[in-house]
């Protein structure tokens, strides 16, 4: 079965610098967290780190150039197994 494209259904800051991104797999397929997330801050000196992977969402921590948690823009790429 192929993984196919994923639809992001919601994203929200759950606290300062912590974002939750909800997604839905094609045809409602729900399995374990068998995917990888690569995130990249959009500004020099800022960081983003994936802090949790779950079957229907993932969380990301974003920090500014001083190292403090902050609600800053980032981009991400989600890659899963096709089998």
C-alpha positions as CSV (number, residue, x, y, z in Angstrom):
1,X,0.0,0.0,0.0
2,X,1.4,3.4,-0.9
3,X,1.6,6.2,1.6
4,X,0.8,9.0,-1.0
5,X,0.3,12.6,-0.2
6,X,-0.6,13.9,3.3
7,X,-3.0,16.7,4.0
8,X,-2.2,19.1,6.9
9,X,-5.5,19.6,8.6
10,X,-4.5,22.0,11.4
11,X,-1.5,23.7,12.9
12,X,-1.4,25.7,16.1
13,X,1.0,27.0,18.7
14,X,0.2,25.0,21.9
15,X,2.6,27.2,23.9
16,X,5.3,29.8,23.1
17,X,7.6,28.1,20.6
18,X,5.8,24.8,20.4
19,X,3.7,24.0,17.4
20,X,1.4,21.0,16.8
21,X,0.8,20.1,13.2
22,X,-2.2,17.7,12.6
23,X,-2.4,15.7,9.3
24,X,-4.5,13.1,7.6
25,X,-3.2,10.3,5.5
26,X,-4.9,9.3,2.2
27,X,-8.1,7.2,2.6
28,X,-7.9,7.8,6.4
29,X,-5.0,5.3,6.9
30,X,-3.7,5.6,10.4
31,X,-0.7,3.7,11.4
32,X,2.2,4.3,13.8
33,X,4.7,7.2,13.4
34,X,6.4,5.6,10.4
35,X,7.6,8.9,8.9
36,X,10.3,11.5,9.1
37,X,10.0,15.2,9.5
38,X,12.7,17.6,8.4
39,X,12.2,21.2,9.5
40,X,14.1,24.3,8.7
41,X,13.9,27.8,10.3
42,X,13.3,30.6,7.8
43,X,15.8,33.0,9.4
44,X,19.5,32.7,10.2
45,X,20.3,31.8,13.8
46,X,17.0,30.4,14.6
47,X,16.4,26.7,15.1
48,X,13.5,24.2,14.9
49,X,13.5,20.7,16.2
50,X,10.9,17.9,15.9
51,X,10.0,17.0,19.5
52,X,7.3,14.4,18.9
53,X,6.0,12.1,16.1
54,X,2.5,10.5,16.4
55,X,0.1,8.7,14.1
56,X,-1.9,11.9,13.3
57,X,0.3,14.8,14.3
58,X,3.8,15.9,15.2
59,X,5.3,18.7,17.4
60,X,8.1,21.1,16.7
61,X,10.1,23.4,19.0
62,X,11.2,26.7,17.6
63,X,13.9,28.9,19.2
64,X,15.1,32.4,18.3
65,X,18.8,33.4,17.8
66,X,19.1,34.0,21.6
67,X,17.9,30.4,22.3
68,X,14.5,31.4,23.7
69,X,11.3,29.6,22.6
70,X,9.5,31.8,20.1
71,X,6.6,31.7,17.6
72,X,8.6,31.9,14.4
73,X,8.1,30.7,10.9
74,X,9.6,27.5,9.7
75,X,9.1,25.1,6.8
76,X,8.9,21.3,7.0
77,X,9.0,18.2,4.8
78,X,7.3,15.0,5.7
79,X,8.6,11.7,4.2
80,X,7.1,8.3,4.8
81,X,7.6,4.7,3.6
82,X,5.8,3.4,0.5
83,X,5.1,-0.3,0.9
